[in-house]
Amino acid sequence: MFKPNFKYTNKIVQNLTAIAEARAIILTAPMVPKWEVSLRKEALLKSAHSSTAIEGNPLSYSQVSALAEGREVMVRRKDRQEVLNYITGLETIPNLSKRNPFTKEDLLELHKIITKDTLENPKDEGAIRDRQVYVVNRATGEVVFKPPTVEDVPLLTDELLDSINSGGMEDLNPVIEAGIVHYELVRIHPFIDGNGRTARVMASLVLYKRGFDIKRFFALDDYYDSDRRSYYEALRKVDQETLDLTGWLEYFTDGVAACVDAVRDKVIGLSRDIKVLKDRGQTALTDRQMRIVQHMVEKGRLTNAEVREMFGLSNRAAMDEIDKLLKQRIIRRKGKGRSTHYILE
């Protein structure tokens, strides 16, 4: 059976402590249900944008958001499909988490979802690779990693899944298990393509299954995409003889801590303003109003032009939304003329 090799360092322990404290704040904070939906949607979009961007997909966050809403975006078919596939993969997590045991067929199903209509040979979608592959530096053409041989892949994959299913890693912190599963799938490279994306969804699946990300607020991929060189460097630095994952897990827990901290800060801001809204008997905001308030929590202010841009509205329609919030005393006007803007009351 697969047994991970690593040791707890001060950095890992400090990160896990910080993660637990921030997560506790998030899960106990008073939240309006629609804000929970908004945070979950934002995490999904950030993950879809970042995880595909890591692999070279050029779509912007706004384009990913438009695709998720079913709007037409003039981009390459493959780029569009990669994003839509990743969104579907993330949305499948609650269903996949019920698969017990989580079998190789389930892993292949996930890979097929992620790579649907994007690979040169459709037979490679949802299939264990049948030929050797190499990880190559796109800039130099240098081979930076040679994954295990075709003959070794089935056994290595089975051993990892057996360890997950047998509870062999249940004594580990969920974040540690997610980091281990992420790395091991990247190392095994069981597929012709889509290994990184599949590994990142699997890490999120582990967190969900272990009850860590039950509200699905965390976009881990956003951290990796913010510094792709560090992400690949952390993967590359693992010694292939000892497979000591300590350095990788320091990096991985750094990322989870940064991600959870960002969500905590946002939730604290939203929760602070919920009390004000509840005191006025006003928590049943429309979707647009929720997004406007959330934007103001994040940015501190809002203009008519920003409302127009957020929703594609005319000047009059944007003012109608602003007027509703003014009448409910949720926001107030500051400045005059071109300097007019709005802040939370």
N, C-alpha and C positions, 0 to 999 in steps of 0.2 A: 504493500500500500504506500501511496505517496506520503512522505513526511517532510514538511517544510523545515528548512534550516535557517534560523535567525536567532538573534538575542535581543532582549529589551535593553535599549540604551536610555539615557536620561532624556534625550530628545523625543524618543517614541513615547515614553511614559508621560512627559509633559504635554505632548500633543494629545494623547488619549484623554488626559485629565481635562484639558481645555475643551476638547470636543464634547465630553460628557456634560460639562457645566453649561456650555452654550446650548446644547441640544435640550437640556432640561428646561431652560428658559423658553425655548421655542415651543416645546410641547405643552407647557403650562400657561403660556400667555393667552389672554382673552382674545379670541379672533372671530370676527364676523365670517360666517361660512363663505361668502362670496370672495373675501380676501384670500381665504385658503385656496379657493379655486384659481384665483389670479396668481398666487405664488407658485402653485403646482404647474400652471400653464407656462409661467415664465421659466421655471426650472427645466421643463421639457424642451422649450424652444432653445434655451441656452445650450443644453446638452446636445441637441440635434445640430445646431450651428457649429459648436466647438468641436465635437467629435468628428464630423465630416471635414471641417476645416483642417484639422490635424493631418488628415490624409490627402490634403490638397484641393478640396472642394472650394471654389471661389465665391460661393454665394454669401451675401452679407446677412446680418441678423434680420434686417427688415425684409429681405427677400424670403428668408426661411419662415418668418412670421406670416408673410402673405401666402405662401404655399400652404401653411398649416390651416389657414382660414379658407382655403379652396379658391383663392384668387389666382388668376393667370399671371405668370411671371416669365418674361422672355429670357430664358437661359437654356443652356445645353440640356438635352433630354437626360443624359446620364447624371448630370449634377442635380437636376430636379429629383430624379428617382432615388439617388443616394439619400437625400434629405428626407424624402417621404418615407423611405424604408426605415430609416433610423427612428423617426417619430413612431412608426408602427411598432418597431421593436421595443421601444420604451413603454408604449401603451400596453404591450403584451405582458409586462412584468407581473402584474397582479395575478394573471391567469397562470403564467409559468411557475409562479411561486407555490402553486397548489400541486404541482407535479412532484409526487413523492413515491418512489425515488425520482430524481431528475436524471433521465437516461441520456445515452448518446443520441438517441433519436430526437429527444427534446432539444439537445444542443444543435443538432443538424437543422431542426425546424427553425430555431432562432437564426441560424446563419442564413438559411434560405430567405427568411423575412428581410434580413439586413442587406442581402446582395441581389435580391430579385431584379431581373432585367438590367443588371449593371456589369456582369462579367462577360468577357469575350466568348467563353464557352458556357452556355446555360447549364451544362451537365455538372459544372463545378459549384453551382449554387446549392447549398445544403448537402454537400458531399465532402467526405474526408479526402484530402489531396492524394493523388496517385502518382505524383512526380515531385522531384526535389525543387525547392524554391530557395531563394537567397534574398536577404534584406540588403538593398543597395543604396548608397548615398546618391541621391538624385543629382547633386551638383558635380560630384567627382567620378561617379560610376564605380566607386570602390565598394567591395563587398564588406559590409560591417557586421553581418551576422549570418551564420549558416545554421538553420534550424535542424532538428533531428531528422534522420533518414525516414523515407516513406515507410520502411518496415517497422520502425520504432513508434510511429505516431499512434496507431490504434491502442497499443498497450499503455503508453503514457497518458493518453486521453482517458482510458478506462480507469487507470489508477487515480487520476485526479478526481474523476466523478465518484469513484468508490469512496474516496476520503470525504468528499462533501456529503454523500448520502449516508455513510455509516456513522456520522457524527464525530469523525476523527478530528475535526477542527472546532467542535462546539465549545470546547474549553477556552478557545481563543476569543479575544474581543472581536466583534463583528467587523470592525474597520480593518483589523489585521487579516482576518480571513478574506475580506474583499480584496485587499492588496495582494495577497498570495495568489488567489484565483486569477486576478488580473495578470500578474506577471507570468504565471505558469502557462496560461493559454497563449500569451504572446511568445513565450519561449518554445512551446511545442509547435506553434504555428500549424494547427491541424488542417487549415484550409489554403487553397491557392491564393485567395485574396479575402479581405474583410476580417482578418484576424484581430487587428487592433480594435475595430468597432465592436466586434463580438465580445472581446475581452472586457471592454468598458461597460457594455450592457450587462454582462455577467457579474461584474463587480457591483453594479447597482442592484441587480437581482439578489445577490447575497445579502446586501444591506437591508433590502426590503423583507426578505425571507426571515432574517434574524430579528426583525422588529425594530431595526434602527431607523429606517427612513419610511415610517408608516404613512406619513403625509406626503412623501415624495416632493419635498421642498428643495432638495440639494442637487445642484448641477456640477458634479465633480469634473466633468470634461472641460468646463470653463477655465479651471485652474491650469490644466495641462496645455490648453491652447494659448494661454497668456504667455507662456515661455516654452515653445515646442522644443527648443534645443535642450533645455534642462530635462524635459520629459524623456526624450530619446537618450540623453546622456545617462539618466538614472537607470533606464532599462539596460543600456549597453554595459554599464559598469559592473553588473553582477558577474562574478567569476563563474565561468561555465564548468569548472572542475568541482568546486565546492558547493555551488548554488546557494551561497550565503546571501539571504535576502535582506539583511539588516539595513544596508544603505538604501535600497529601494524602498523599504518600509518607512524609513525616516522621511524620504521624499513624499511618499504616498500619504502618510499621516499629516505632513505639512499641508498638503493640498486639501485634505478633508477638513482640517482645522480652519484654513482660510475660508473655505466654502461655507462651513457652518457658522463661522463668525459673521460673514456677510449677511446670511439669512437672519441670524439673531438680531443684528443691528436694525434690519428692516422691520422685523416683527416688533421690536421694542418701539420703534417709531409709530407703527400702525396701532399697536395696543394703547399707546399713550393717547392717541386721538380718538380711539373707540370710546374711552371714558367720557370725553367731551360730547361725542355724538349721543351716547346713551343718556347722558344728563338732559339732553334736549329731546329725548324720545325719538331720535332719528338714527336708525341703523340699517333700515331697509333701503339702501341706495341702489340705483340702477347700475348696470355693468359700466356704463360710461362714467357715471359719477364716482364709482369705485376706482376706476383707472385715473380719473382726474385727481382724487384725493391722494391716491398712492403716489402719483407723480409729484404732488406738492410735498408729501412727506419726504420723498427722496431728494428733491431739488430745492425745496424751501419756498418756491414761488411758481407762478404760472402766468402765461399771457394768452390773449385771444388767439394769436398766431399759432401757439403750441397746441391749443385745442383743435384748431382747424387741421393742423398737420397730423395729429394723433388719430383723428377719425375721418379725415377726408371731407370735412364739412365746409359749407359756405360760411361767410362771416356772420350772417344772421343766425344760422343754426348753431354756430359755436357760442354766440352771445346768449342764445336761449338756454344752453346747458349751464353757462356761467350764472345767468340770472336765477335759475332754479336753486343753485347752491348758495347764492347771495340771500335769497328769500328765506332759506332754511337756516341762515346764520352759520353755515359751515365754513364759508370763506368770506373775506372782505377785500374791498378794493383799496389799492394804494397808488399814489401818483396820479398824474393827469396827462391827457393827450397821448403822445407816443410813448411816454414812460409809464402808462397805466399797466399795472400787473395785479395779481391776486395772491393772497396768502391765507393760510388756515386761520380761522377766527380764534 
